[in-house]
Amino acid sequence: MKITLLYGGRSEEHDVSILSAYSVLNAIYYNYYQVQLVYISKAGEWVKGPLLSEKPESEDVLKLTWSDSGEVDKWGEFTGKVILPCEIKEEDTIVFPVLHGPNGEDGTIQGFLETIGMPYVGAGVLASANAMDKIMTKYLLQTAGIPQVPFVPVLKSNWKENPKKVFEQCEGSLIYPVFVKPANMGSSVGISKAENREELQNALEEAYRYDSRAIVEQGIEAREIEVAILGNEDVRTTLPGEIVKDVDFYDYNSKYIDNQITMQIPAEVPEEVHQKAQEFAKKAYTILDGSGLSRCDFFLTSKNELFLNELNTMPGFTEFSMYPLLWENMGLKYNDLIEELIQLALNRFKQRQSFYER
């Protein structure tokens, strides 16, 4: 069987995708699969690269070089070819979309793959779209009774029309400090902390660089713990792990460039917190129609109160990412985790195809 590895993408998380893709390449069982590389450039072009039958020697195999004319020249040591997206469709092939952020993790790629009838790893259209949108996620989790920090959604159109009203809404519901986030973005891209009205204004302007919708959340003193989720109908969760912070929050560079994050796996928390985090994670995954994988992120206060922050349907897969490390702690090796995700994707595809055949 062939695996088509989709990576890159148009979002600000393009480089994170490349890091994740290289880790996946090194974990696939090549005695069972060949891997077809398909890179999506920041401009949105799809480029078909080499077909790999063994583990690559370096990350260069994922890197694209452009000629002076602006056309594809070389892909590492290989020649790449610009293709139409639909040209990835092949028999006995499964797509592994290692894409983070908009146009990758938000249901758009998933909808395309459903349309051309290809199996793919990860969540479906509905779960991807809802989990990527922080505002929709919070509304859905509210209906399930899962605790969250107070928040105020702010549309860019409302902000431009009446900034004073937005300030009044935020300051009437929340207390400084607050955190401002683009509604559809991950990896801490576009997130800012605001201690006053002037900083809130700047934070909203920064968030609107990435999305026309933003969310303002109550800042709280809390630890950050995360639970990994795996499965379709039969959902499994890990013990929580903790991101040990020495600053208020980690930005993009801290997470992926400097690798300054320290992880505690499993998290040193009471047993009831372990159980509650797993319970909330499974409940959130189910109500969002999750499948394949997700990582559920929580805030934990000094009083052991849990607040669900967000659910990521395609968490980072770098060698130092929390998701695979959480499963490794549970006894599931990285290679076997990749294999299980592939089998979950094939099972989900067969089930969905059976619905059409009735």
C-alpha positions as CSV (number, residue, x, y, z in Angstrom):
1,M,0.0,0.0,0.0
2,K,1.1,3.5,-0.7
3,I,0.9,6.5,1.8
4,T,0.6,9.9,0.3
5,L,2.1,12.3,2.8
6,L,0.6,15.8,2.5
7,Y,2.6,18.5,4.2
8,G,3.5,22.2,4.1
9,G,0.3,24.2,3.5
10,R,-0.7,27.8,3.2
11,S,-1.1,28.5,7.0
12,E,1.4,30.2,9.3
13,E,2.1,26.7,10.7
14,H,3.7,25.6,7.4
15,D,7.1,25.0,9.0
16,V,5.6,23.1,11.9
17,S,4.1,20.8,9.3
18,I,7.5,20.1,7.7
19,L,8.9,19.2,11.2
20,S,6.0,16.9,11.9
21,A,6.2,15.3,8.4
22,Y,9.9,14.4,8.8
23,S,9.2,12.7,12.1
24,V,6.3,10.7,10.5
25,L,8.6,9.7,7.6
26,N,11.1,8.2,10.1
27,A,8.4,6.2,11.9
28,I,6.6,4.5,9.0
29,Y,7.1,0.7,8.5
30,Y,8.6,0.7,5.1
31,N,8.4,-3.1,4.8
32,Y,4.6,-2.5,4.4
33,Y,4.4,0.9,2.7
34,Q,5.9,3.2,0.1
35,V,5.5,6.9,0.8
36,Q,4.7,9.5,-1.9
37,L,5.6,13.0,-0.8
38,V,3.2,15.8,-1.8
39,Y,4.2,19.2,-0.7
40,I,1.7,22.2,-0.6
41,S,3.6,25.5,-1.0
42,K,2.7,28.6,0.9
43,A,1.2,29.9,-2.4
44,G,-1.1,26.8,-2.5
45,E,0.7,24.8,-5.3
46,W,0.7,21.1,-5.0
47,V,4.1,19.5,-5.8
48,K,4.6,15.8,-6.3
49,G,8.0,14.8,-4.9
50,P,9.8,11.4,-4.7
51,L,8.4,8.0,-3.9
52,L,10.2,6.7,-0.8
53,S,10.8,3.0,-0.1
54,E,13.1,3.5,2.8
55,K,13.7,6.0,5.6
56,P,15.2,9.2,4.3
57,E,18.8,10.1,5.3
58,S,17.9,13.8,6.1
59,E,15.2,16.3,6.2
60,D,16.4,17.7,2.8
61,V,14.2,15.2,1.1
62,L,11.2,17.4,2.2
63,K,12.7,20.7,1.1
64,L,11.8,22.3,-2.2
65,T,14.2,24.5,-4.3
66,W,12.9,26.9,-6.8
67,S,14.5,27.9,-10.1
68,D,15.0,31.6,-11.2
69,S,11.9,31.3,-13.3
70,G,9.8,30.5,-10.3
71,E,9.1,27.0,-11.4
72,V,9.9,23.9,-9.4
73,D,13.6,23.0,-9.9
74,K,14.6,20.4,-7.4
75,W,13.2,18.7,-4.3
76,G,16.3,18.0,-2.3
77,E,18.0,15.5,-4.6
78,F,14.9,14.9,-6.6
79,T,12.9,16.7,-9.3
80,G,9.4,17.8,-8.3
81,K,6.4,18.3,-10.4
82,V,3.4,20.7,-9.9
83,I,0.2,18.7,-10.1
84,L,-3.5,19.3,-9.7
85,P,-4.8,18.3,-6.2
86,C,-7.1,15.6,-7.7
87,E,-4.1,13.9,-9.3
88,I,-3.2,12.4,-5.9
89,K,-6.0,10.0,-6.2
90,E,-4.7,6.4,-6.7
91,E,-5.8,2.9,-5.9
92,D,-4.5,1.2,-2.7
93,T,-3.4,4.6,-1.3
94,I,-4.1,6.3,2.0
95,V,-3.5,10.0,2.6
96,F,-1.7,11.2,5.7
97,P,-2.4,14.9,5.9
98,V,0.3,16.2,8.3
99,L,-1.1,19.8,8.0
100,H,-1.7,22.2,10.8
101,G,-3.9,25.3,10.9
102,P,-6.2,26.7,8.3
103,N,-6.5,24.9,4.9
104,G,-5.2,21.8,6.5
105,E,-6.8,21.1,9.9
106,D,-10.0,23.0,9.5
107,G,-12.1,20.6,7.4
108,T,-11.1,21.9,3.9
109,I,-8.6,19.2,3.0
110,Q,-10.8,16.6,4.7
111,G,-13.7,17.7,2.6
112,F,-11.6,17.5,-0.6
113,L,-10.4,14.0,0.3
114,E,-14.0,12.9,1.0
115,T,-15.1,14.3,-2.4
116,I,-12.4,12.4,-4.4
117,G,-13.1,9.3,-2.3
118,M,-9.7,8.7,-0.6
119,P,-9.1,7.3,2.9
120,Y,-7.1,9.7,5.1
121,V,-5.7,9.8,8.6
122,G,-7.3,11.9,11.2
123,A,-10.6,13.6,12.0
124,G,-13.4,14.1,9.4
125,V,-14.9,17.3,8.1
126,L,-17.2,18.2,11.0
127,A,-14.8,17.5,13.8
128,S,-11.9,19.3,12.0
129,A,-14.0,22.4,11.3
130,N,-15.5,22.7,14.7
131,A,-12.4,21.9,16.7
132,M,-10.3,24.4,14.6
133,D,-12.7,27.2,15.3
134,K,-12.2,28.2,19.0
135,I,-15.6,30.0,19.2
136,M,-17.6,27.0,17.9
137,T,-15.6,24.6,20.1
138,K,-16.6,26.6,23.2
139,Y,-20.2,26.8,22.3
140,L,-20.4,23.0,21.7
141,L,-18.5,22.2,24.9
142,Q,-20.9,24.5,26.8
143,T,-23.8,22.3,25.7
144,A,-22.0,19.2,27.0
145,G,-21.4,20.8,30.4
146,I,-17.6,20.8,30.1
147,P,-16.1,23.6,32.1
148,Q,-14.2,26.4,30.3
149,V,-12.8,29.8,31.3
150,P,-15.1,32.8,30.6
151,F,-14.7,34.2,27.0
152,V,-16.0,36.9,24.7
153,P,-16.1,36.3,20.9
154,V,-15.2,39.4,18.9
155,L,-15.9,39.7,15.1
156,K,-13.6,42.0,13.2
157,S,-16.6,43.8,11.7
158,N,-17.9,44.6,15.1
159,W,-14.5,45.8,16.3
160,K,-14.2,48.1,13.3
161,E,-17.7,49.4,13.7
162,N,-17.7,50.1,17.4
163,P,-14.4,49.5,19.3
164,K,-15.9,51.1,22.5
165,K,-18.7,48.6,22.6
166,V,-16.2,45.7,22.3
167,F,-14.1,47.1,25.1
168,E,-17.2,47.4,27.3
169,Q,-18.3,43.8,26.5
170,C,-14.8,42.4,27.3
171,E,-14.3,44.5,30.4
172,G,-17.8,43.9,31.6
173,S,-17.4,40.1,31.5
174,L,-13.7,39.6,32.1
175,I,-10.9,40.9,34.3
176,Y,-7.4,41.8,33.1
177,P,-5.2,40.0,32.3
178,V,-6.9,38.4,29.3
179,F,-5.6,36.4,26.3
180,V,-6.6,37.2,22.8
181,K,-6.5,34.5,20.1
182,P,-7.5,34.2,16.4
183,A,-10.5,31.9,16.2
184,N,-8.9,29.7,13.6
185,M,-5.2,29.3,14.3
186,G,-2.9,27.1,16.3
187,S,0.7,26.7,17.6
188,S,0.3,30.0,19.6
189,V,0.3,32.0,16.3
190,G,-1.4,35.4,16.8
191,I,-1.9,35.0,20.6
192,S,-1.3,37.9,22.9
193,K,-1.7,38.7,26.6
194,A,-3.4,42.0,27.5
195,E,-3.1,43.7,30.9
196,N,-5.1,46.8,30.0
197,R,-7.3,48.4,27.3
198,E,-4.4,49.6,25.2
199,E,-2.8,46.1,25.1
200,L,-6.2,44.6,24.4
201,Q,-6.5,46.9,21.3
202,N,-3.1,45.9,20.1
203,A,-3.8,42.2,20.8
204,L,-7.1,42.3,18.7
205,E,-5.3,44.0,15.8
206,E,-2.7,41.2,16.0
207,A,-5.3,38.5,16.0
208,Y,-7.1,40.0,13.0
209,R,-3.9,39.6,11.0
210,Y,-4.8,35.9,10.9
211,D,-8.6,35.7,11.1
212,S,-11.7,37.9,10.9
213,R,-12.9,36.4,14.2
214,A,-11.1,36.5,17.5
215,I,-11.8,35.3,21.0
216,V,-10.9,37.1,24.3
217,E,-10.4,34.7,27.2
218,Q,-10.1,35.2,30.9
219,G,-6.5,34.8,32.0
220,I,-6.1,32.6,35.1
221,E,-3.2,31.3,37.2
222,A,-3.1,27.6,36.1
223,R,-1.0,24.7,35.0
224,E,-1.4,23.3,31.5
225,I,-2.1,19.6,31.2
226,E,-2.8,17.7,28.1
227,V,-4.5,14.3,27.3
228,A,-3.9,12.4,24.0
229,I,-6.9,10.7,22.4
230,L,-7.0,7.8,19.9
231,G,-9.8,5.9,18.2
232,N,-13.0,6.0,16.2
233,E,-16.0,4.5,18.1
234,D,-13.7,2.8,20.6
235,V,-12.0,5.8,22.2
236,R,-8.9,5.6,24.3
237,T,-7.1,8.3,26.3
238,T,-3.7,8.7,28.0
239,L,-2.8,9.9,31.4
240,P,-2.3,13.6,31.3
241,G,1.0,15.2,30.7
242,E,2.0,18.7,31.8
243,I,3.7,21.6,30.1
244,V,5.9,23.0,32.9
245,K,6.0,26.7,32.4
246,D,8.4,29.4,33.6
247,V,6.6,32.1,31.7
248,D,3.0,33.1,31.3
249,F,2.7,31.3,27.9
250,Y,4.9,29.9,25.2
251,D,4.9,31.5,21.8
252,Y,5.5,29.8,18.4
253,N,9.3,30.1,18.7
254,S,9.4,28.6,22.1
255,K,7.4,25.6,21.0
256,Y,9.0,24.7,17.7
257,I,12.2,26.7,17.1
258,D,14.0,27.0,20.5
259,N,12.4,23.9,22.0
260,Q,12.3,25.5,25.4
261,I,9.3,23.6,26.7
262,T,9.7,21.1,29.5
263,M,7.2,18.3,29.8
264,Q,6.2,16.2,32.8
265,I,4.7,12.8,31.7
266,P,2.6,11.8,33.5
267,A,1.6,15.0,35.2
268,E,2.0,15.1,39.0
269,V,-1.6,15.6,39.9
270,P,-4.1,13.8,42.1
271,E,-5.7,10.7,40.8
272,E,-9.1,12.4,40.6
273,V,-7.6,15.0,38.3
274,H,-6.2,12.3,36.0
275,Q,-9.7,10.7,35.9
276,K,-11.6,13.9,35.3
277,A,-9.2,15.1,32.6
278,Q,-9.6,11.7,30.7
279,E,-13.4,11.9,31.2
280,F,-13.7,15.4,29.8
281,A,-11.3,14.7,27.0
282,K,-13.3,11.7,25.8
283,K,-16.6,13.6,26.2
284,A,-15.3,16.5,24.1
285,Y,-13.9,14.2,21.5
286,T,-17.2,12.4,21.2
287,I,-19.4,15.5,21.0
288,L,-17.1,17.0,18.3
289,D,-17.4,13.7,16.3
290,G,-13.7,13.0,16.6
291,S,-12.0,10.1,14.9
292,G,-8.4,9.0,14.5
293,L,-6.6,11.3,17.0
294,S,-6.7,14.5,18.9
295,R,-5.0,16.2,21.9
296,C,-7.1,17.8,24.5
297,D,-5.6,20.8,26.4
298,F,-6.7,21.9,29.9
299,F,-6.0,24.5,32.5
300,L,-5.6,23.2,36.1
301,T,-5.9,25.7,38.9
302,S,-4.3,25.5,42.4
303,K,-7.7,24.2,43.6
304,N,-7.6,21.4,41.1
305,E,-10.3,22.9,39.0
306,L,-10.1,21.8,35.4
307,F,-11.0,24.0,32.4
308,L,-10.9,22.7,28.9
309,N,-8.9,25.0,26.7
310,E,-9.0,23.4,23.2
311,L,-9.0,20.2,21.3
312,N,-6.4,19.8,18.5
313,T,-7.4,17.3,15.7
314,M,-3.9,17.2,14.2
315,P,-1.5,17.8,17.1
316,G,2.3,18.3,16.4
317,F,4.2,15.1,15.5
318,T,7.7,16.3,16.0
319,E,10.1,14.2,17.9
320,F,9.5,16.3,21.0
321,S,5.8,16.7,20.7
322,M,3.5,16.0,23.5
323,Y,1.0,13.7,21.7
324,P,3.4,10.8,20.7
325,L,5.2,11.1,24.1
326,L,1.9,10.7,26.0
327,W,1.2,7.4,24.1
328,E,4.8,6.3,24.6
329,N,4.2,6.6,28.3
330,M,1.2,4.3,27.9
331,G,3.4,1.7,26.2
332,L,2.5,2.5,22.5
333,K,5.7,3.2,20.5
334,Y,5.8,6.0,17.9
335,N,6.0,3.5,15.0
336,D,3.1,1.5,16.3
337,L,1.1,4.7,16.9
338,I,1.5,5.7,13.2
339,E,0.4,2.2,12.2
340,E,-2.7,2.3,14.4
341,L,-3.6,5.7,12.9
342,I,-3.4,4.2,9.4
343,Q,-5.6,1.3,10.4
344,L,-8.2,3.5,12.1
345,A,-8.3,5.6,8.9
346,L,-8.9,2.6,6.7
347,N,-11.6,1.3,9.0
348,R,-13.4,4.6,9.0
349,F,-13.2,4.8,5.2
350,K,-14.7,1.3,4.8
351,Q,-17.5,2.2,7.2
352,R,-18.3,5.5,5.4
353,Q,-18.3,3.7,2.0
354,S,-20.7,1.1,3.3
355,F,-23.2,3.9,4.0
356,Y,-23.2,4.9,0.3
357,E,-23.8,1.3,-0.8
358,R,-27.0,0.7,1.0
